[in-house]
Amino acid sequence: MTSTAVVIGTGLAGARVAQRLGAEGAEGPEGPAGTQGLGTVLIGEEDHAPYNRVLLAEVLAGRYGADVIALPKPPGTTTLRARAVRVDRAERRVHCDDGTVVPYGTLILATGSNPVLPPLRGLFAPGARELPGGVHAFRTMDDCLALAAAVTPGVRVVVIGGGLLGVSAARALAERGAQVVLTQQAERLMERQLDPASSELVRAHLTGLGVEVHTECRVRGVGVTDGAVRSVELADGYALDTDLTVLACGVRPRTGLALAAGLDVRKGVVVDDRLRTSDPHIRAVGDCAEHAGRVYGLATPALEQADALADDLLGRGAAPYTGSRMLTRLTLAGPGPLDLAAFGDPEPHPDDDVIQLADATRGTYRKVVVRGDRLVGGVLLGDLASVGALARAWEADDPLPDDDSPLLHLLTHPQALDSVRAGQTPIGGR
C-alpha cells in the first residue's frame, strides 16, 4: 500500500467510504479491478459502533435495540475511538484528544452535523454551555438512549420542530405512551418535503396517535425550575407544561476542524466535483460538505457522495459527482405504520400536469407532477409499492410517453386504473 486513507467521522458517509476502501484493501494491494488498495483508518468519537442514524426513531420507539441498527464493520480498516482535534496539513497528520497522531495520504472529512439549538429565552443560563435538565437534542445514539430512558407512560413531552426529525420523534414518543405536543413554526409539517395535502395526512396520522400538533406556532422561551425545563413558552404568551423537551430544529454542518485547518468553509466545507476541498489531499463528504453551494443534510446524498469518492480514490475512472436528486423516505413501523416518500418538486407550476389519487379511508395519497414530457416530482403516502419505479423514472429524467397510462399503472392497482379511465377518479390537470 502506498497511501493511507484516514476517515474522520463514523456516520453513514464516513462508514460507507471506509467500507468501500477497506473492502478493496482487504483483497490485497491490488484490488479486484487491478486498482491499488488503500490502507484505511476510521476515527470516530462516539462510544458506539457506527450505526444507521436514519433508524434512531425505531430505537426510541423501542422496536429496535441499539445493536440492531449497527453498520457492518469495515474490513481491512483500523477503527479508533477518539476525537480528532487538529489537522496538521503541512505534516499530513491528524491529532486526537487521547494523544494519538495518525498520518494520512488522503484525509476524508465526514464530520457530519450538529443539532441546531434555537435561541430560546431561558434555554442557557449566563455562561452555561450545557442544556438544562429535561431538554434533549435528538441526533446521536447517546441522545436517543438518554431520551428513551427518560420516557415513561404519561410523561409530558414537547417536541420543538415539525420537520422530518420532529415528526419521527413525536411519533416514536407517542408510541411509548408519552403525552406529546409537537410545535412547528411553519404553516405545515415537513414543509420542505410535502405538499399541503400530504402534510395534512401526516398531521391526521399523528393526531390519531394522540399527538397534539400546533403549526404556525413559534416558541420564544422556556421556563426553568430547579435546573430543569418545566414549561415551553409560545410567542402568543401561552405556556405548555412539560417534563421533557425535545429539540428537533434542524442541523448545522460540523466544520470546526476544517475551519481551524484553514480550509475553505462557507455553509459547509467547500468541495468540487471530485469531493476535494481547497487542500487536494483532503476530501469531504456527507452533512459537512458543501457542493455547488448546497449542503444536503440527508442520508441519500451522503451515501452517493461516499460512493463517488471511493470510486475516485480507487482509480475507477468514476464520473464526477454533479449533485444529488432529492428523494426523502420515512418508514415507521408499529401500529398504524407511517410510510411516505417525496422526490423532486411536488409543487406544480401553472402549466404542469398533475396526477393525484387519494383514498381517505385507507389514508393513502399519491401525486406526481409532469412538466412537459418529464416527471419532475411526487409525493406518496401509505402504500409505497410504486415508489421505486417512480423514483427510477424521475432519476433517469427520460421523456415520458404521451399517454398518462404508464404513470397511472405505477400509481394504482388495475381496478383503480379502470376507474380513472372511466372518469370516476379525479385527476388534477392543467
C-alpha positions as a printed Julia matrix, in Angstrom:
430×3 Matrix{Float64}:
   0.0    0.0     0.0
   1.39   3.36   -0.96
  -1.23   5.51    0.69
  -3.32   5.6     3.84
  -6.85   6.96    3.77
  -7.95   8.43    7.09
 -11.68   9.0     7.58
 -12.88  11.3    10.37
 -16.49  10.54   11.23
 -18.39   7.28   11.66
 -21.79   8.34   10.35
 -23.32   6.91    7.19
 -20.95   8.76    4.84
 -17.75   8.01    6.74
 -18.66   4.38    7.36
 -19.56   3.87    3.68
 -16.24   5.28    2.48
 -14.34   3.13    4.98
 -16.38   0.07    3.97
 -15.61   0.57    0.28
 -11.91   1.36    0.71
 -11.39  -1.25    3.4
 -13.02  -4.0     1.34
 -10.75  -3.17   -1.58
  -7.64  -3.08    0.59
  -8.6   -6.34    2.32
  -8.27  -8.14   -1.03
  -4.61  -7.2    -1.19
  -2.52  -4.35   -2.6
  -4.14  -4.96   -5.97
  -7.93  -4.73   -5.84
 -10.25  -6.89   -7.95
 -10.19  -4.36  -10.8
  -6.41  -4.09  -10.71
  -6.52  -0.87   -8.68
  -4.27  -0.26   -5.74
  -5.92  -0.79   -2.35
  -5.75   1.87    0.35
  -4.93   1.26    3.99
  -7.86   2.8     5.88
  -8.17   4.31    9.36
 -11.62   5.3    10.67
 -11.74   7.82   13.53
 -14.97   8.32   15.48
 -15.63   9.95   18.83
 -18.85   8.13   19.72
 -18.51   5.17   22.07
 -20.93   3.19   19.93
 -20.0    1.25   16.83
 -21.06   3.03   13.6
 -24.84   2.89   13.2
 -27.61   3.87   10.81
 -28.77   7.25   12.1
 -31.91   7.05    9.95
 -33.26   4.32   12.26
 -32.81   6.14   15.57
 -36.56   6.76   15.81
 -37.11   2.99   15.77
 -34.72   2.66   18.72
 -36.56   5.46   20.52
 -39.88   3.74   19.9
 -38.47   0.57   21.48
 -38.76  -1.61   18.38
 -35.01  -1.95   17.8
 -32.09  -2.26   20.14
 -29.0   -0.19   19.5
 -27.16  -3.24   18.19
 -29.78  -3.86   15.5
 -29.0   -0.64   13.63
 -25.21  -1.09   13.81
 -23.47  -0.89   10.44
 -21.2   -3.72    9.22
 -17.64  -3.42   10.48
 -15.47  -2.17    7.59
 -13.0   -4.9     6.62
  -9.33  -4.08    6.4
  -9.88  -0.96    8.5
  -8.34   0.25   11.76
 -11.0    1.93   13.9
 -10.04   4.48   16.56
 -12.47   5.61   19.26
 -11.17   9.13   19.73
 -11.98  12.73   18.88
  -9.93  14.37   16.17
  -8.9   17.78   17.49
  -6.41  19.1    14.92
  -5.36  18.55   11.34
  -1.72  19.36   10.55
  -1.84  19.9     6.8
   1.9   20.54    6.46
   2.83  17.21    8.06
  -0.36  15.46    6.93
  -1.24  14.24   10.4
  -4.43  14.07   12.44
  -4.07  14.72   16.18
  -6.63  13.13   18.53
  -7.69  14.03   22.06
  -6.15  10.87   23.5
  -2.71  11.8    22.16
  -2.87   9.54   19.1
  -1.33  11.01   15.95
  -2.4    9.46   12.63
  -0.53  10.2     9.39
  -2.54  10.33    6.18
  -2.06  10.23    2.46
  -5.67  11.25    1.86
  -7.84  12.7     4.62
 -11.62  12.38    4.34
 -13.76  14.68    6.46
 -17.12  13.08    7.23
 -17.7   15.03   10.43
 -21.45  15.3     9.89
 -23.56  17.95   11.54
 -24.63  19.24   14.93
 -28.22  19.84   16.04
 -29.37  23.43   15.89
 -30.03  24.79   19.37
 -32.59  27.56   18.93
 -32.04  30.91   20.67
 -34.82  30.41   23.19
 -35.07  32.69   26.18
 -34.03  30.81   29.3
 -32.51  27.83   27.5
 -28.99  28.65   28.69
 -28.15  30.36   31.93
 -25.45  33.09   31.64
 -22.12  31.36   30.98
 -23.66  27.89   30.79
 -22.76  25.53   27.95
 -24.84  22.5    28.89
 -28.55  22.14   28.23
 -30.72  22.32   31.35
 -32.36  19.2    32.76
 -35.22  17.7    30.82
 -34.0   19.04   27.44
 -32.79  16.61   24.78
 -31.4   17.0    21.31
 -32.2   14.08   19.0
 -29.18  13.48   16.81
 -26.9   10.77   18.21
 -27.31   7.33   19.74
 -26.49   8.8    23.16
 -29.26  11.39   22.64
 -31.67   8.64   21.69
 -30.82   6.34   24.61
 -30.97   9.18   27.14
 -34.37  10.24   25.87
 -35.65   6.67   25.82
 -34.54   6.19   29.43
 -36.4    9.34   30.5
 -39.72   8.47   28.84
 -42.39   6.75   30.88
 -46.1    6.33   30.11
 -47.95   9.58   30.71
 -44.86  11.81   30.79
 -45.44  15.21   29.14
 -43.18  15.91   26.16
 -42.93  18.98   23.93
 -41.17  18.44   20.6
 -39.94  21.69   19.04
 -39.7   21.35   15.27
 -42.07  19.67   12.81
 -39.67  18.59   10.09
 -38.68  15.03    9.27
 -36.82  14.56   12.56
 -39.51  16.15   14.74
 -42.29  14.08   13.18
 -40.26  10.88   13.67
 -39.5   11.73   17.3
 -43.09  12.72   18.14
 -44.48   9.52   16.7
 -41.93   7.34   18.5
 -42.6    9.08   21.83
 -46.34   8.72   21.42
 -45.88   5.01   20.86
 -44.01   4.88   24.17
 -47.1    6.26   25.89
 -45.95   9.87   26.31
 -48.33  12.83   26.11
 -46.75  14.62   23.16
 -47.19  18.17   21.89
 -45.48  18.94   18.57
 -44.83  22.6    17.73
 -43.94  23.75   14.23
 -43.16  27.34   13.24
 -44.03  26.8     9.56
 -47.58  26.55    8.31
 -47.43  22.78    7.86
 -45.45  19.73    8.93
 -42.44  18.68    6.84
 -42.9   21.7     4.61
 -39.63  21.05    2.76
 -40.73  17.63    1.53
 -44.53  17.54    1.46
 -47.3   19.42   -0.27
 -50.27  20.7     1.79
 -52.49  17.66    1.2
 -49.91  15.05    2.19
 -48.75  17.15    5.13
 -52.32  17.25    6.4
 -52.47  13.45    6.22
 -49.3   13.22    8.31
 -50.87  15.6    10.8
 -54.0   13.46   10.95
 -51.84  10.36   11.47
 -50.06  11.95   14.43
 -53.3   13.25   15.89
 -54.71   9.74   15.69
 -51.82   8.58   17.88
 -52.67  11.23   20.46
 -50.09  13.83   19.44
 -51.25  17.43   19.85
 -49.97  19.33   16.79
 -49.54  23.12   16.61
 -48.4   24.66   13.32
 -47.62  28.35   12.71
 -46.53  28.26   16.31
 -43.32  30.0    17.35
 -41.61  29.05   20.61
 -39.94  32.02   22.28
 -38.6   30.64   25.55
 -38.56  28.0    28.26
 -39.28  28.13   31.95
 -36.69  26.51   34.23
 -37.47  25.31   37.76
 -34.79  23.74   39.97
 -32.45  23.34   37.0
 -34.95  21.63   34.69
 -37.25  22.96   31.98
 -40.84  22.68   33.14
 -42.63  24.89   30.6
 -42.31  25.93   26.97
 -43.46  29.48   26.25
 -45.11  30.31   22.93
 -44.96  33.65   21.15
 -48.64  34.32   21.9
 -47.9   34.08   25.62
 -49.36  30.61   26.15
 -47.18  28.18   28.13
 -47.08  24.41   27.65
 -46.32  22.38   30.77
 -43.66  19.78   30.1
 -41.47  17.15   31.74
 -39.25  16.6    28.7
 -38.43  18.92   25.8
 -37.01  17.62   22.52
 -35.15  19.96   20.18
 -35.63  18.92   16.53
 -34.87  22.26   14.91
 -32.58  21.1    12.12
 -28.85  20.57   11.83
 -25.78  22.65   11.03
 -22.66  21.31    9.24
 -19.88  20.46   11.64
 -16.98  22.44   10.21
 -14.83  23.44   13.2
 -11.98  21.06   12.36
 -11.9   22.25    8.75
 -12.02  25.92    9.74
  -9.15  25.5    12.18
  -7.14  23.78    9.44
  -7.64  26.76    7.13
  -9.85  25.04    4.57
 -12.43  26.94    2.52
 -15.68  26.84    4.51
 -18.95  28.6     3.74
 -22.12  26.89    4.87
 -20.14  23.64    4.81
 -16.68  22.51    3.77
 -16.47  23.54    0.13
 -15.76  20.67   -2.3
 -15.51  20.32   -6.07
 -16.88  17.59   -8.35
 -14.27  15.13   -7.04
 -15.2   15.98   -3.44
 -11.83  17.74   -2.99
 -11.53  20.6    -0.52
  -9.24  23.58   -1.02
  -6.42  21.2     0.0
  -6.05  18.5    -2.7
  -5.08  15.91   -0.06
  -8.32  16.44    1.89
 -11.8   15.42    0.75
 -15.19  15.96    2.42
 -18.49  14.08    2.16
 -21.88  13.98    3.82
 -23.54  16.54    6.04
 -20.39  18.62    6.48
 -19.73  19.05    2.74
 -20.95  21.9     0.54
 -21.07  21.07   -3.17
 -22.04  23.66   -5.76
 -23.36  25.9    -3.0
 -25.57  23.21   -1.49
 -25.46  21.29    1.79
 -27.86  18.36    1.65
 -28.01  17.05    5.22
 -29.78  13.83    4.21
 -28.75  10.18    4.02
 -29.1    9.5     0.3
 -26.78  12.32   -0.9
 -24.27  11.37    1.8
 -24.12   7.79    0.51
 -23.92   8.92   -3.11
 -21.02  11.22   -2.29
 -19.27   8.44   -0.35
 -19.58   6.05   -3.3
 -18.37   8.65   -5.79
 -15.36   9.42   -3.6
 -14.5    5.76   -3.09
 -14.62   5.13   -6.82
 -12.37   8.12   -7.44
  -9.81   7.1    -4.8
  -9.75   3.55   -6.12
  -8.94   4.79   -9.6
 -12.05   3.52  -11.27
 -12.44   6.45  -13.62
 -15.7    7.43  -11.95
 -17.77  10.23  -13.39
 -17.57  13.49  -11.43
 -20.12  13.99   -8.68
 -22.58  16.54  -10.06
 -25.08  16.65   -7.2
 -27.91  14.51   -5.85
 -31.56  14.44   -6.69
 -33.57  14.53   -3.5
 -35.62  11.51   -2.5
 -36.91  11.51    1.07
 -38.34   8.33    2.58
 -39.82   7.88    6.02
 -40.94   4.42    7.07
 -42.05   3.96   10.66
 -43.37   0.55   11.66
 -45.62  -0.38   14.54
 -49.37   0.06   14.95
 -50.76   2.27   12.21
 -47.48   2.39   10.22
 -46.46   5.63    8.54
 -44.84   5.29    5.13
 -44.1    8.25    2.91
 -41.81   9.23    0.08
 -41.23  12.58   -1.59
 -38.97  13.39   -4.51
 -38.19  16.36   -6.73
 -40.58  19.3    -6.78
 -44.09  18.33   -5.6
 -45.47  21.86   -6.12
 -46.74  22.23   -9.7
 -46.17  25.27  -11.89
 -49.22  26.73  -13.69
 -48.64  24.72  -16.89
 -47.71  21.42  -15.25
 -49.79  18.27  -15.4
 -50.69  16.65  -12.09
 -51.9   13.13  -11.49
 -53.33  12.87   -8.0
 -55.11  10.0    -6.3
 -56.31   9.98   -2.69
 -58.09   7.41   -0.56
 -59.14   8.95    2.74
 -60.42   5.62    4.09
 -57.06   3.92    3.67
 -55.07   7.07    4.38
 -53.19   6.87    1.09
 -52.16   9.74   -1.15
 -50.29   9.65   -4.45
 -49.34  12.59   -6.58
 -46.89  13.09   -9.44
 -46.04  16.3   -11.29
 -45.18  16.23  -15.01
 -43.53  19.23  -16.63
 -43.56  19.0   -20.4
 -42.52  15.39  -21.02
 -40.58  14.94  -17.76
 -41.54  13.62  -14.34
 -40.32  16.38  -12.0
 -41.66  15.43   -8.59
 -44.08  13.5    -6.49
 -45.4   12.61   -3.05
 -46.63   9.2    -1.96
 -48.1    8.36    1.42
 -49.4    4.99    2.52
 -48.85   2.08    0.13
 -45.39   2.7    -1.35
 -45.3   -0.23   -3.75
 -44.79   2.12   -6.7
 -42.16   4.43   -5.21
 -39.17   2.52   -6.56
 -40.35   2.61  -10.16
 -41.37   6.26   -9.91
 -38.05   7.25   -8.36
 -36.17   5.46  -11.13
 -38.23   7.25  -13.79
 -37.58  10.58  -12.09
 -33.86   9.97  -11.66
 -33.45   8.85  -15.28
 -35.05  12.12  -16.45
 -36.1   10.46  -19.7
 -39.05  11.7   -21.8
 -42.36  10.19  -20.75
 -44.84   8.61  -23.17
 -47.59  10.86  -24.43
 -50.17   8.63  -22.77
 -50.6    9.05  -18.99
 -51.34   5.35  -18.5
 -47.78   4.22  -17.59
 -47.76   6.65  -14.67
 -51.24   5.64  -13.68
 -50.18   2.0   -13.72
 -47.45   2.88  -11.26
 -49.81   4.79   -9.01
 -52.81   2.49   -8.98
 -53.98  -1.06   -8.95
 -55.55  -2.23  -12.22
 -59.1   -1.73  -10.96
 -58.27   1.83   -9.9
 -56.79   2.46  -13.34
 -60.07   1.35  -14.9
 -61.89   3.85  -12.69
 -59.58   6.66  -13.77
 -60.08   5.88  -17.44
 -63.84   5.86  -16.86
 -63.58   9.31  -15.26
 -64.58   8.07  -11.81
 -61.38   9.14  -10.05
 -60.44  12.82  -10.04
 -57.17  13.74  -11.73
 -55.7   17.19  -11.39
 -54.67  18.7   -14.72
 -53.58  21.91  -16.3
